Amino acid sequence: MNKKDPISIALILAMLGIAAYIYPSMPDSIATHWNAVGEVDAYSSKAVGLFAIPALTAVVYLLFLAIPKIDVFKDNIMSFIGYYDNFKLLFVAFMLIVYSSTILQNMGYKFGLNTVLIPAVAVLFYYLGHIMPHMRRNFFIGIRTPWTLANEKVWNKVHNIGGKTFRLNAAVILLSLAVPSYSIWVLLASILLNALYLIAYSYLLYQKEGRNELQ
């Protein structure tokens, strides 16, 4: 456990504490999903609505803790463990923002969810772009295609490019706030295009580097 883990654990416990504290005062059914224009389009029981996100965050965080111990390339993960630890904390903070926003909406505080969540997504993508050039080959974190996992040179080159495309993706996501009616679609389209580009790039680079050159 590193010095950032207690902060992350405290944030997860805070989410669970909030859920337990407000549970008696919440209605039996609460809003859990909003469409692209900010209208509620799905409800859940208050147990699910209040505890699902904290529980999911806790499960994912436990997986994050296990990855450096179970990955075949654990030494590679240890080579960028400082960046990895920062990302764990950033992920929990992001989930806290998502959770707090949904709870406040259900408590009657009306604001545009996109104005809160889209900048949060942009920050997450920007930091991913920042750490990608430092990532080394592993089975859990990064751009894991059959071709990056098969060839270390391909992995490194794809992640160097990915660092730039993820930061560009973050900028596009943030700029989508200028067109609020379409911001969620811009976000989804930019993420999809970035993913497709990096998958295609890794495949083409693997052909160039030599498909049988396993390192």
MDTraj code that builds the backbone (N, CA, C; nanometers):
import mdtraj as md
import numpy as np

residues = "MET ASN LYS LYS ASP PRO ILE SER ILE ALA LEU ILE LEU ALA MET LEU GLY ILE ALA ALA TYR ILE TYR PRO SER MET PRO ASP SER ILE ALA THR HIS TRP ASN ALA VAL GLY GLU VAL ASP ALA TYR SER SER LYS ALA VAL GLY LEU PHE ALA ILE PRO ALA LEU THR ALA VAL VAL TYR LEU LEU PHE LEU ALA ILE PRO LYS ILE ASP VAL PHE LYS ASP ASN ILE MET SER PHE ILE GLY TYR TYR ASP ASN PHE LYS LEU LEU PHE VAL ALA PHE MET LEU ILE VAL TYR SER SER THR ILE LEU GLN ASN MET GLY TYR LYS PHE GLY LEU ASN THR VAL LEU ILE PRO ALA VAL ALA VAL LEU PHE TYR TYR LEU GLY HIS ILE MET PRO HIS MET ARG ARG ASN PHE PHE ILE GLY ILE ARG THR PRO TRP THR LEU ALA ASN GLU LYS VAL TRP ASN LYS VAL HIS ASN ILE GLY GLY LYS THR PHE ARG LEU ASN ALA ALA VAL ILE LEU LEU SER LEU ALA VAL PRO SER TYR SER ILE TRP VAL LEU LEU ALA SER ILE LEU LEU ASN ALA LEU TYR LEU ILE ALA TYR SER TYR LEU LEU TYR GLN LYS GLU GLY ARG ASN GLU LEU GLN".split()
xyz = np.array([
    [0.0838, -0.1194, 0.0000],
    [0.0000, 0.0000, 0.0000],
    [0.0878, 0.1251, 0.0000],
    [0.0557, 0.2205, -0.0885],
    [0.1324, 0.3440, -0.0945],
    [0.0591, 0.4544, -0.0190],
    [0.1221, 0.5721, -0.0114],
    [0.0654, 0.6803, 0.0704],
    [-0.0639, 0.7372, 0.0128],
    [-0.0936, 0.7088, -0.1159],
    [-0.2181, 0.7594, -0.1752],
    [-0.3358, 0.6655, -0.1498],
    [-0.3085, 0.5393, -0.1206],
    [-0.4167, 0.4432, -0.0993],
    [-0.5097, 0.4819, 0.0160],
    [-0.4596, 0.5300, 0.1293],
    [-0.5531, 0.5706, 0.2356],
    [-0.6494, 0.6810, 0.1912],
    [-0.6034, 0.7705, 0.1028],
    [-0.6923, 0.8765, 0.0532],
    [-0.8031, 0.8146, -0.0312],
    [-0.7655, 0.7242, -0.1208],
    [-0.8641, 0.6583, -0.2067],
    [-0.9643, 0.5786, -0.1236],
    [-0.9148, 0.5048, -0.0261],
    [-1.0031, 0.4250, 0.0594],
    [-1.0972, 0.5160, 0.1379],
    [-1.0459, 0.6300, 0.1850],
    [-1.1303, 0.7252, 0.2592],
    [-1.2419, 0.7802, 0.1697],
    [-1.2111, 0.8058, 0.0423],
    [-1.3124, 0.8559, -0.0506],
    [-1.4204, 0.7504, -0.0766],
    [-1.3782, 0.6244, -0.0904],
    [-1.4758, 0.5166, -0.1100],
    [-1.5643, 0.5017, 0.0131],
    [-1.5028, 0.5055, 0.1306],
    [-1.5809, 0.4963, 0.2547],
    [-1.6744, 0.6163, 0.2701],
    [-1.6305, 0.7321, 0.2210],
    [-1.7164, 0.8509, 0.2260],
    [-1.8408, 0.8310, 0.1404],
    [-1.8241, 0.7702, 0.0225],
    [-1.9399, 0.7422, -0.0627],
    [-2.0359, 0.6467, 0.0062],
    [-1.9817, 0.5426, 0.0656],
    [-2.0665, 0.4470, 0.1371],
    [-2.1340, 0.5128, 0.2569],
    [-2.0612, 0.6017, 0.3251],
    [-2.1180, 0.6715, 0.4389],
    [-2.2316, 0.7648, 0.3970],
    [-2.2127, 0.8340, 0.2866],
    [-2.3186, 0.9211, 0.2341],
    [-2.4424, 0.8391, 0.2016],
    [-2.4212, 0.7247, 0.1346],
    [-2.5336, 0.6379, 0.0975],
    [-2.6116, 0.5932, 0.2211],
    [-2.5403, 0.5506, 0.3240],
    [-2.6064, 0.5028, 0.4461],
    [-2.6785, 0.6164, 0.5183],
    [-2.6173, 0.7349, 0.5172],
    [-2.6742, 0.8485, 0.5902],
    [-2.8039, 0.8980, 0.5264],
    [-2.8062, 0.9076, 0.3934],
    [-2.9249, 0.9644, 0.3274],
    [-3.0283, 0.8586, 0.2904],
    [-2.9944, 0.7320, 0.3089],
    [-3.0859, 0.6245, 0.2688],
    [-3.2272, 0.6407, 0.3253],
    [-3.2435, 0.6667, 0.4556],
    [-3.3807, 0.6756, 0.5101],
    [-3.4637, 0.7899, 0.4510],
    [-3.3983, 0.8961, 0.4056],
    [-3.4715, 1.0139, 0.3584],
    [-3.4980, 1.0127, 0.2082],
    [-3.4429, 0.9153, 0.1370],
    [-3.4595, 0.9118, -0.0084],
    [-3.5854, 0.8348, -0.0465],
    [-3.6487, 0.8701, -0.1591],
    [-3.7670, 0.7958, -0.2045],
    [-3.7303, 0.6536, -0.2449],
    [-3.8304, 0.5684, -0.2565],
    [-3.8049, 0.4280, -0.2900],
    [-3.7444, 0.4105, -0.4285],
    [-3.7741, 0.5024, -0.5190],
    [-3.7210, 0.4964, -0.6549],
    [-3.6467, 0.6261, -0.6839],
    [-3.5230, 0.6145, -0.7323],
    [-3.4451, 0.7352, -0.7609],
    [-3.3889, 0.7299, -0.9024],
    [-3.3633, 0.8476, -0.9596],
    [-3.3095, 0.8570, -1.0957],
    [-3.1653, 0.8074, -1.0980],
    [-3.1351, 0.7248, -1.1972],
    [-2.9994, 0.6713, -1.2089],
    [-2.9384, 0.6901, -1.3467],
    [-3.0165, 0.7424, -1.4414],
    [-2.9609, 0.7627, -1.5756],
    [-3.0298, 0.8801, -1.6422],
    [-2.9501, 0.9575, -1.7157],
    [-3.0008, 1.0740, -1.7873],
    [-2.9627, 1.0610, -1.9345],
    [-3.0484, 1.1085, -2.0249],
    [-3.0183, 1.0995, -2.1673],
    [-2.9265, 1.2131, -2.2110],
    [-2.9037, 1.2220, -2.3419],
    [-2.8065, 1.3180, -2.3942],
    [-2.8440, 1.4629, -2.3681],
    [-2.9728, 1.4909, -2.3483],
    [-3.0160, 1.6287, -2.3227],
    [-3.0446, 1.6538, -2.1748],
    [-3.0042, 1.5601, -2.0898],
    [-3.0151, 1.5795, -1.9463],
    [-3.1474, 1.5415, -1.8845],
    [-3.2308, 1.4666, -1.9585],
    [-3.3596, 1.4229, -1.9049],
    [-3.3467, 1.2838, -1.8450],
    [-3.4116, 1.2625, -1.7313],
    [-3.4077, 1.1311, -1.6664],
    [-3.4766, 1.0274, -1.7552],
    [-3.4082, 0.9163, -1.7812],
    [-3.4699, 0.8107, -1.8625],
    [-3.4591, 0.6730, -1.7979],
    [-3.4165, 0.6678, -1.6716],
    [-3.4114, 0.5396, -1.6009],
    [-3.4115, 0.5636, -1.4501],
    [-3.4836, 0.4770, -1.3796],
    [-3.4904, 0.4821, -1.2337],
    [-3.4512, 0.3453, -1.1773],
    [-3.4052, 0.3469, -1.0531],
    [-3.3733, 0.2226, -0.9832],
    [-3.4225, 0.2335, -0.8391],
    [-3.4231, 0.1197, -0.7715],
    [-3.4542, 0.1234, -0.6290],
    [-3.3477, 0.2058, -0.5585],
    [-3.3833, 0.2606, -0.4430],
    [-3.2849, 0.3463, -0.3760],
    [-3.1631, 0.2674, -0.3272],
    [-3.1801, 0.1403, -0.2993],
    [-3.0644, 0.0597, -0.2594],
    [-2.9632, 0.0519, -0.3723],
    [-3.0135, 0.0239, -0.4929],
    [-2.9248, 0.0173, -0.6097],
    [-2.8697, 0.1552, -0.6413],
    [-2.9576, 0.2546, -0.6442],
    [-2.9164, 0.3890, -0.6796],
    [-2.8133, 0.4487, -0.5859],
    [-2.8211, 0.4141, -0.4578],
    [-2.7302, 0.4723, -0.3596],
    [-2.6014, 0.3931, -0.3406],
    [-2.6085, 0.2616, -0.3567],
    [-2.4921, 0.1792, -0.3227],
    [-2.4182, 0.1203, -0.4426],
    [-2.4779, 0.1238, -0.5624],
    [-2.4152, 0.0590, -0.6778],
    [-2.2810, 0.1233, -0.7136],
    [-2.2776, 0.2555, -0.7241],
    [-2.1530, 0.3218, -0.7638],
    [-2.0440, 0.3063, -0.6581],
    [-2.0723, 0.3273, -0.5287],
    [-1.9678, 0.3020, -0.4291],
    [-1.9174, 0.1579, -0.4314],
    [-2.0099, 0.0618, -0.4485],
    [-1.9692, -0.0792, -0.4512],
    [-1.8830, -0.1081, -0.5734],
    [-1.9232, -0.0562, -0.6901],
    [-1.8453, -0.0761, -0.8119],
    [-1.7067, -0.0143, -0.7981],
    [-1.7018, 0.1042, -0.7416],
    [-1.5724, 0.1711, -0.7222],
    [-1.4816, 0.0886, -0.6328],
    [-1.5378, 0.0329, -0.5273],
    [-1.4586, -0.0493, -0.4350],
    [-1.4052, -0.1742, -0.5041],
    [-1.4891, -0.2399, -0.5840],
    [-1.4474, -0.3622, -0.6540],
    [-1.3360, -0.3317, -0.7531],
    [-1.3539, -0.2246, -0.8313],
    [-1.2508, -0.1882, -0.9297],
    [-1.1211, -0.1495, -0.8592],
    [-1.1336, -0.0798, -0.7472],
    [-1.0133, -0.0396, -0.6748],
    [-0.9379, -0.1616, -0.6204],
    [-1.0103, -0.2601, -0.5730],
    [-0.9453, -0.3834, -0.5274],
    [-0.8719, -0.4518, -0.6424],
    [-0.9322, -0.4476, -0.7613],
    [-0.8651, -0.5029, -0.8790],
    [-0.7375, -0.4248, -0.9093],
    [-0.7450, -0.2912, -0.8993],
    [-0.6259, -0.2092, -0.9203],
    [-0.5142, -0.2477, -0.8236],
    [-0.5512, -0.2771, -0.6988],
    [-0.4508, -0.3164, -0.6001],
    [-0.3875, -0.4509, -0.6344],
    [-0.4677, -0.5397, -0.6946],
    [-0.4186, -0.6752, -0.7247],
    [-0.3328, -0.6804, -0.8503],
    [-0.3582, -0.5928, -0.9461],
    [-0.2927, -0.6020, -1.0772],
    [-0.1404, -0.6078, -1.0688],
    [-0.0733, -0.5200, -0.9921],
    [0.0733, -0.5283, -0.9885],
    [0.1265, -0.6596, -0.9327],
    [0.0414, -0.7338, -0.8633],
    [0.0849, -0.8602, -0.8046],
    [0.0561, -0.9802, -0.8935],
    [-0.0423, -0.9697, -0.9829],
    [-0.0844, -1.0868, -1.0604],
    [-0.0471, -1.0797, -1.2074],
    [-0.0087, -0.9628, -1.2571],
    [0.0246, -0.9522, -1.3990],
    [0.1534, -1.0282, -1.4298],
    [0.1558, -1.0923, -1.5468],
    [0.2759, -1.1641, -1.5905],
    [0.3945, -1.0683, -1.5995],
    [0.3665, -0.9439, -1.6433],
    [0.4713, -0.8435, -1.6568],
    [0.4712, -0.7492, -1.5358],
    [0.4671, -0.8049, -1.4168],
    [0.4559, -0.7226, -1.2960],
    [0.5738, -0.6267, -1.2813],
    [0.6913, -0.6675, -1.3250],
    [0.8072, -0.5780, -1.3159],
    [0.7885, -0.4564, -1.4058],
    [0.7234, -0.4764, -1.5193],
    [0.6959, -0.3638, -1.6084],
    [0.6015, -0.2639, -1.5425],
    [0.5002, -0.3156, -1.4720],
    [0.4074, -0.2262, -1.4030],
    [0.4806, -0.1496, -1.2926],
    [0.5692, -0.2164, -1.2228],
    [0.6437, -0.1494, -1.1164],
    [0.7308, -0.0365, -1.1707],
    [0.7655, -0.0430, -1.2997],
    [0.8498, 0.0613, -1.3573],
    [0.7755, 0.1939, -1.3725],
    [0.6416, 0.1901, -1.3729],
    [0.5654, 0.3162, -1.3772],
    [0.4618, 0.3205, -1.2642],
    [0.4969, 0.2607, -1.1507],
    [0.4021, 0.2455, -1.0403],
    [0.3572, 0.3801, -0.9836],
    [0.4435, 0.4818, -0.9875],
    [0.4034, 0.6124, -0.9369],
    [0.2885, 0.6717, -1.0171],
    [0.2982, 0.6629, -1.1500],
    [0.1897, 0.7087, -1.2369],
    [0.0641, 0.6246, -1.2147],
    [0.0843, 0.4957, -1.1960],
    [-0.0280, 0.4037, -1.1744],
    [-0.1019, 0.4380, -1.0458],
    [-0.0264, 0.4657, -0.9404],
    [-0.0888, 0.5015, -0.8128],
    [-0.1676, 0.6319, -0.8249],
    [-0.1134, 0.7275, -0.8995],
    [-0.1863, 0.8529, -0.9218],
    [-0.3170, 0.8276, -0.9964],
    [-0.3127, 0.7364, -1.0941],
    [-0.4335, 0.7080, -1.1710],
    [-0.5400, 0.6417, -1.0833],
    [-0.4993, 0.5532, -0.9936],
    [-0.5956, 0.4907, -0.9020],
    [-0.6714, 0.5970, -0.8235],
    [-0.5975, 0.6934, -0.7703],
    [-0.6604, 0.8001, -0.6927],
    [-0.7508, 0.8852, -0.7816],
    [-0.7044, 0.9155, -0.9026],
    [-0.7840, 0.9956, -0.9955],
    [-0.9131, 0.9238, -1.0326],
    [-0.9059, 0.7926, -1.0516],
    [-1.0254, 0.7144, -1.0838],
    [-1.1285, 0.7232, -0.9712],
    [-1.0843, 0.7069, -0.8479],
    [-1.1773, 0.7131, -0.7342],
    [-1.2376, 0.8530, -0.7234],
    [-1.1562, 0.9566, -0.7434],
    [-1.2076, 1.0936, -0.7387],
    [-1.3107, 1.1159, -0.8487],
    [-1.2850, 1.0600, -0.9667],
    [-1.3804, 1.0709, -1.0774],
    [-1.5128, 1.0047, -1.0416],
    [-1.5074, 0.8861, -0.9840],
    [-1.6299, 0.8161, -0.9450],
    [-1.7044, 0.8925, -0.8354],
    [-1.6305, 0.9574, -0.7468],
    [-1.6945, 1.0392, -0.6428],
    [-1.7700, 1.1559, -0.7054],
    [-1.7126, 1.2169, -0.8093],
    [-1.7800, 1.3268, -0.8794],
    [-1.9073, 1.2763, -0.9458],
    [-1.8979, 1.1616, -1.0132],
    [-2.0162, 1.1022, -1.0773],
    [-2.1241, 1.0740, -0.9732],
    [-2.0836, 1.0141, -0.8638],
    [-2.1785, 0.9769, -0.7582],
    [-2.2427, 1.0997, -0.6950],
    [-2.1600, 1.1975, -0.6597],
    [-2.2120, 1.3180, -0.5959],
    [-2.3099, 1.3906, -0.6874],
    [-2.2786, 1.3936, -0.8172],
    [-2.3659, 1.4632, -0.9121],
    [-2.5023, 1.3966, -0.9200],
    [-2.5046, 1.2643, -0.9240],
    [-2.6331, 1.1940, -0.9334],
    [-2.7134, 1.2089, -0.8041],
    [-2.6455, 1.2055, -0.6900],
    [-2.7153, 1.2202, -0.5622],
    [-2.7746, 1.3600, -0.5487],
    [-2.6966, 1.4616, -0.5854],
    [-2.7458, 1.5993, -0.5751],
    [-2.8659, 1.6221, -0.6665],
    [-2.8634, 1.5614, -0.7847],
    [-2.9785, 1.5724, -0.8743],
    [-3.1032, 1.5146, -0.8087],
    [-3.0873, 1.4009, -0.7430],
    [-3.2014, 1.3366, -0.6778],
    [-3.2479, 1.4118, -0.5525],
    [-3.1610, 1.4955, -0.5000],
    [-3.1982, 1.5731, -0.3815],
    [-3.2605, 1.7074, -0.4190],
    [-3.2790, 1.7284, -0.5492],
    [-3.3470, 1.8498, -0.5934],
    [-3.2578, 1.9608, -0.6438],
    [-3.1265, 1.9403, -0.6437],
    [-3.0350, 2.0422, -0.6945],
    [-3.0233, 2.0240, -0.8459],
    [-3.0749, 2.1197, -0.9207],
    [-3.0785, 2.1060, -1.0655],
    [-2.9624, 2.1814, -1.1301],
    [-2.8846, 2.1092, -1.2065],
    [-2.7741, 2.1679, -1.2825],
    [-2.7452, 2.0748, -1.3995],
    [-2.6780, 2.1277, -1.4973],
    [-2.6450, 2.0457, -1.6140],
    [-2.5387, 1.9430, -1.5801],
    [-2.5749, 1.8165, -1.5832],
    [-2.4773, 1.7118, -1.5508],
    [-2.3564, 1.7170, -1.6430],
    [-2.3806, 1.7484, -1.7707],
    [-2.2697, 1.7524, -1.8664],
    [-2.1640, 1.8547, -1.8272],
    [-2.2068, 1.9659, -1.7662],
    [-2.1109, 2.0701, -1.7291],
    [-2.0180, 2.0248, -1.6171],
    [-2.0560, 1.9194, -1.5472],
    [-1.9721, 1.8642, -1.4403],
    [-1.8979, 1.7402, -1.4887],
    [-1.9701, 1.6493, -1.5522],
    [-1.9128, 1.5195, -1.5858],
    [-1.8182, 1.5252, -1.7050],
    [-1.8493, 1.6079, -1.8044],
    [-1.7623, 1.6132, -1.9223],
    [-1.6229, 1.6674, -1.8885],
    [-1.6101, 1.7758, -1.8111],
    [-1.4749, 1.8154, -1.7694],
    [-1.4033, 1.7069, -1.6894],
    [-1.4783, 1.6331, -1.6074],
    [-1.4169, 1.5250, -1.5299],
    [-1.3628, 1.4155, -1.6223],
    [-1.4396, 1.3811, -1.7257],
    [-1.3934, 1.2822, -1.8235],
    [-1.2705, 1.3339, -1.8973],
    [-1.2717, 1.4623, -1.9324],
    [-1.1588, 1.5220, -2.0029],
    [-1.0305, 1.5141, -1.9199],
    [-1.0421, 1.5420, -1.7908],
    [-0.9248, 1.5328, -1.7023],
    [-0.8726, 1.3895, -1.6970],
    [-0.9642, 1.2934, -1.6881],
    [-0.9255, 1.1524, -1.6833],
    [-0.8501, 1.1135, -1.8099],
    [-0.9020, 1.1532, -1.9257],
    [-0.8369, 1.1200, -2.0523],
    [-0.7031, 1.1921, -2.0669],
    [-0.6964, 1.3168, -2.0211],
    [-0.5706, 1.3898, -2.0319],
    [-0.4617, 1.3214, -1.9496],
    [-0.4978, 1.2781, -1.8285],
    [-0.3959, 1.2117, -1.7460],
    [-0.3553, 1.0779, -1.8065],
    [-0.4497, 1.0048, -1.8645],
    [-0.4144, 0.8815, -1.9332],
    [-0.3149, 0.9097, -2.0451],
    [-0.3396, 1.0176, -2.1194],
    [-0.2460, 1.0553, -2.2238],
    [-0.1092, 1.0901, -2.1677],
    [-0.1082, 1.1523, -2.0503],
    [0.0181, 1.1906, -1.9865],
    [0.1008, 1.0687, -1.9472],
    [0.0348, 0.9634, -1.8978],
    [0.1113, 0.8491, -1.8465],
    [0.1381, 0.7422, -1.9525],
    [0.0688, 0.7479, -2.0659],
    [0.0855, 0.6409, -2.1647],
    [0.2296, 0.6202, -2.2120],
    [0.3050, 0.7259, -2.2411],
    [0.4434, 0.7014, -2.2843],
    [0.5290, 0.6326, -2.1787],
    [0.4841, 0.6349, -2.0538],
    [0.5596, 0.5721, -1.9451],
    [0.5161, 0.4274, -1.9199],
    [0.4042, 0.3872, -1.9780],
    [0.3547, 0.2509, -1.9566],
    [0.4433, 0.1489, -2.0266],
    [0.4649, 0.0379, -1.9610],
    [0.5372, -0.0729, -2.0212],
    [0.4419, -0.1907, -2.0387],
    [0.4779, -0.2802, -2.1265],
    [0.3873, -0.3880, -2.1687],
    [0.3338, -0.4684, -2.0503],
    [0.2006, -0.4825, -2.0471],
    [0.1337, -0.5624, -1.9453],
    [-0.0038, -0.6014, -1.9969],
    [-0.0733, -0.6866, -1.9225],
    [-0.2012, -0.7412, -1.9697],
    [-0.3240, -0.6656, -1.9186],
    [-0.3048, -0.5604, -1.8379],
    [-0.4201, -0.4960, -1.7748],
    [-0.4350, -0.3477, -1.8036],
    [-0.3255, -0.2773, -1.8262],
    [-0.3298, -0.1323, -1.8345],
    [-0.2703, -0.0865, -1.9669],
    [-0.3435, 0.0008, -2.0363],
    [-0.2903, 0.0561, -2.1601],
    [-0.3665, 0.0085, -2.2822],
    [-0.3049, 0.0247, -2.3987],
    [-0.3656, -0.0114, -2.5264],
    [-0.3277, -0.1568, -2.5547],
    [-0.4125, -0.2479, -2.5102],
    [-0.3798, -0.3901, -2.5130],
    [-0.4476, -0.4552, -2.6333],
    [-0.3791, -0.4532, -2.7462],
    [-0.4262, -0.5256, -2.8639],
    [-0.3385, -0.6491, -2.8802],
    [-0.3784, -0.7447, -2.9629],
    [-0.2918, -0.8611, -2.9846],
    [-0.1531, -0.8223, -3.0342],
    [-0.1440, -0.7104, -3.1034],
    [-0.0182, -0.6702, -3.1670],
    [0.0721, -0.5929, -3.0723],
    [0.0151, -0.5140, -2.9810],
    [0.1001, -0.4477, -2.8819],
    [0.1515, -0.5479, -2.7791],
    [0.0684, -0.6463, -2.7457],
    [0.1111, -0.7464, -2.6473],
    [0.2151, -0.8417, -2.7053],
    [0.2131, -0.8600, -2.8365],
    [0.3055, -0.9546, -2.8995],
    [0.4436, -0.8957, -2.9235],
    [0.4518, -0.7636, -2.9321],
    [0.5790, -0.7022, -2.9711],
    [0.6027, -0.5771, -2.8882],
    [0.7117, -0.5749, -2.8136],
    [0.7379, -0.4637, -2.7238],
    [0.7623, -0.3324, -2.7975],
    [0.8258, -0.3410, -2.9154],
    [0.8481, -0.2195, -2.9945],
    [0.7145, -0.1590, -3.0367],
    [0.6225, -0.2446, -3.0779],
    [0.4895, -0.1971, -3.1168],
    [0.4211, -0.1335, -2.9967],
    [0.4278, -0.1997, -2.8812],
    [0.3673, -0.1443, -2.7590],
    [0.4190, -0.0035, -2.7328],
    [0.5512, 0.0137, -2.7338],
    [0.6102, 0.1426, -2.6999],
    [0.5710, 0.2516, -2.7996],
    [0.5752, 0.2191, -2.9291],
    [0.5420, 0.3196, -3.0302],
    [0.3946, 0.3573, -3.0248],
    [0.3086, 0.2586, -3.0063],
    [0.1646, 0.2864, -2.9983],
    [0.1329, 0.3718, -2.8756],
    [0.1984, 0.3462, -2.7650],
    [0.1704, 0.4233, -2.6441],
    [0.2292, 0.5642, -2.6519],
    [0.3367, 0.5809, -2.7263],
    [0.3864, 0.7166, -2.7475],
    [0.2861, 0.7984, -2.8294],
    [0.2299, 0.7363, -2.9330],
    [0.1267, 0.8035, -3.0125],
    [-0.0009, 0.8195, -2.9300],
    [-0.0353, 0.7156, -2.8544],
    [-0.1556, 0.7201, -2.7716],
    [-0.1515, 0.8328, -2.6702],
    [-0.0332, 0.8646, -2.6202],
    [-0.0217, 0.9765, -2.5279],
    [-0.0702, 1.1056, -2.5915],
    [-0.0410, 1.1215, -2.7195],
    [-0.0828, 1.2427, -2.7902],
    [-0.2311, 1.2375, -2.8254],
    [-0.2787, 1.1224, -2.8740],
    [-0.4190, 1.1153, -2.9165],
    [-0.5147, 1.1217, -2.7976],
    [-0.4739, 1.0676, -2.6836],
    [-0.5604, 1.0764, -2.5652],
    [-0.5696, 1.2203, -2.5139],
    [-0.4600, 1.2944, -2.5213],
    [-0.4655, 1.4342, -2.4796],
    [-0.5471, 1.5172, -2.5789],
    [-0.5345, 1.4837, -2.7074],
    [-0.6199, 1.5491, -2.8070],
    [-0.7656, 1.5140, -2.7820],
    [-0.7909, 1.3886, -2.7503],
    [-0.9258, 1.3431, -2.7176],
    [-0.9822, 1.4226, -2.5997],
    [-0.8993, 1.4466, -2.4990],
    [-0.9424, 1.5244, -2.3819],
    [-0.9826, 1.6654, -2.4228],
    [-0.9044, 1.7265, -2.5134],
    [-0.9355, 1.8621, -2.5587],
    [-1.0683, 1.8656, -2.6347],
    [-1.0904, 1.7659, -2.7217],
    [-1.2149, 1.7590, -2.7979],
    [-1.3339, 1.7419, -2.7035],
    [-1.3180, 1.6542, -2.6042],
    [-1.4249, 1.6314, -2.5067],
    [-1.4589, 1.7613, -2.4340],
    [-1.3563, 1.8357, -2.3931],
    [-1.3804, 1.9601, -2.3215],
    [-1.4471, 2.0641, -2.4122],
    [-1.4027, 2.0726, -2.5373],
    [-1.4603, 2.1689, -2.6311],
    [-1.6053, 2.1357, -2.6664],
    [-1.6446, 2.0106, -2.6458],
    [-1.7823, 1.9716, -2.6781],
    [-1.8838, 2.0466, -2.5926],
    [-1.8384, 2.1053, -2.4823],
    [-1.9290, 2.1840, -2.3979],
    [-1.9840, 2.3054, -2.4726],
    [-1.9152, 2.3437, -2.5816],
    [-1.9622, 2.4575, -2.6613],
    [-2.0914, 2.4242, -2.7350],
    [-2.1176, 2.2953, -2.7523],
    [-2.2418, 2.2509, -2.8180],
    [-2.3116, 2.1527, -2.7239],
    [-2.3695, 2.2021, -2.6158],
    [-2.4215, 2.1156, -2.5091],
    [-2.5221, 2.0111, -2.5552],
    [-2.6000, 2.0409, -2.6578],
    [-2.6994, 1.9447, -2.7052],
    [-2.6347, 1.8223, -2.7694],
    [-2.5100, 1.8381, -2.8134],
    [-2.4417, 1.7289, -2.8817],
    [-2.3163, 1.6816, -2.8079],
    [-2.2920, 1.7374, -2.6902],
    [-2.1653, 1.7101, -2.6219],
    [-2.1436, 1.5625, -2.5936],
    [-2.2495, 1.4914, -2.5526],
    [-2.2325, 1.3494, -2.5215],
    [-2.1994, 1.2701, -2.6464],
    [-2.2569, 1.3123, -2.7608],
    [-2.2288, 1.2420, -2.8864],
    [-2.0878, 1.2715, -2.9349],
    [-2.0430, 1.3953, -2.9159],
    [-1.9045, 1.4298, -2.9503],
    [-1.8090, 1.3488, -2.8649],
    [-1.8400, 1.3374, -2.7359],
    [-1.7565, 1.2591, -2.6437],
    [-1.7460, 1.1139, -2.6904],
    [-1.8607, 1.0523, -2.7172],
    [-1.8609, 0.9106, -2.7563],
    [-1.7923, 0.8896, -2.8910],
    [-1.8194, 0.9791, -2.9862],
    [-1.7600, 0.9646, -3.1196],
    [-1.6085, 0.9816, -3.1142],
    [-1.5613, 1.0777, -3.0353],
    [-1.4167, 1.1013, -3.0276],
    [-1.3450, 0.9846, -2.9608],
    [-1.4069, 0.9259, -2.8585],
    [-1.3474, 0.8090, -2.7923],
    [-1.3415, 0.6903, -2.8884],
    [-1.4504, 0.6689, -2.9619],
    [-1.4542, 0.5576, -3.0570],
    [-1.3506, 0.5756, -3.1667],
    [-1.3409, 0.6953, -3.2236],
    [-1.2442, 0.7204, -3.3310],
    [-1.1014, 0.7036, -3.2800],
    [-1.0741, 0.7500, -3.1598],
    [-0.9414, 0.7336, -3.1013],
    [-0.9078, 0.5857, -3.0844],
    [-1.0031, 0.5080, -3.0343],
    [-0.9808, 0.3647, -3.0142],
    [-0.9562, 0.2941, -3.1468],
    [-1.0385, 0.3242, -3.2465],
    [-1.0231, 0.2598, -3.3779],
    [-0.8889, 0.2960, -3.4412],
    [-0.8497, 0.4220, -3.4274],
    [-0.7216, 0.4644, -3.4835],
    [-0.6050, 0.3886, -3.4204],
    [-0.6056, 0.3769, -3.2879],
    [-0.4949, 0.3112, -3.2187],
    [-0.4928, 0.1609, -3.2454],
    [-0.6102, 0.1004, -3.2597],
    [-0.6159, -0.0422, -3.2950],
    [-0.5573, -0.0636, -3.4338],
    [-0.6004, 0.0188, -3.5299],
    [-0.5497, 0.0070, -3.6667],
    [-0.3994, 0.0349, -3.6726],
    [-0.3556, 0.1371, -3.5992],
    [-0.2136, 0.1723, -3.5986],
    [-0.1290, 0.0588, -3.5421],
    [-0.1777, -0.0037, -3.4354],
    [-0.1014, -0.1138, -3.3760],
    [-0.0905, -0.2315, -3.4724],
    [-0.1980, -0.2583, -3.5466],
    [-0.1955, -0.3678, -3.6444],
    [-0.0973, -0.3381, -3.7574],
    [-0.1054, -0.2188, -3.8142],
    [-0.0178, -0.1828, -3.9263],
    [0.1281, -0.1778, -3.8825],
    [0.1530, -0.1277, -3.7631],
    [0.2892, -0.1210, -3.7122],
    [0.3451, -0.2604, -3.6882],
    [0.2594, -0.3509, -3.6430],
    [0.3026, -0.4890, -3.6208],
    [0.3437, -0.5543, -3.7522],
    [0.2685, -0.5272, -3.8588],
    [0.3054, -0.5815, -3.9895],
    [0.4425, -0.5289, -4.0323],
    [0.4683, -0.4034, -4.0033],
    [0.5955, -0.3423, -4.0410],
    [0.7105, -0.3966, -3.9582],
    [0.6881, -0.4138, -3.8281],
    [0.7936, -0.4587, -3.7383],
    [0.8250, -0.6075, -3.7552],
    [0.7311, -0.6814, -3.8124],
    [0.7523, -0.8248, -3.8284],
    [0.6680, -0.9033, -3.7334],
    [0.5678, -0.9723, -3.7861],
    [0.4707, -1.0387, -3.7011],
    [0.5286, -1.1507, -3.6166],
    [0.6442, -1.2023, -3.6555],
    [0.7027, -1.3139, -3.5809],
    [0.8102, -1.2686, -3.4828],
    [0.8301, -1.1381, -3.4748],
    [0.9343, -1.0872, -3.3857],
    [0.8756, -1.0647, -3.2475],
    [0.8693, -1.1697, -3.1666],
    [0.8146, -1.1616, -3.0311],
    [0.9252, -1.1229, -2.9348],
    [0.8985, -1.0237, -2.8515],
    [1.0027, -0.9767, -2.7603],
    [0.9528, -0.9805, -2.6164],
])
top = md.Topology()
chain = top.add_chain()
for i, resn in enumerate(residues, 1):
    res = top.add_residue(resn, chain, resSeq=i)
    for name in ("N", "CA", "C"):
        top.add_atom(name, md.element.get_by_symbol(name[0]), res)
traj = md.Trajectory(xyz[None], top)
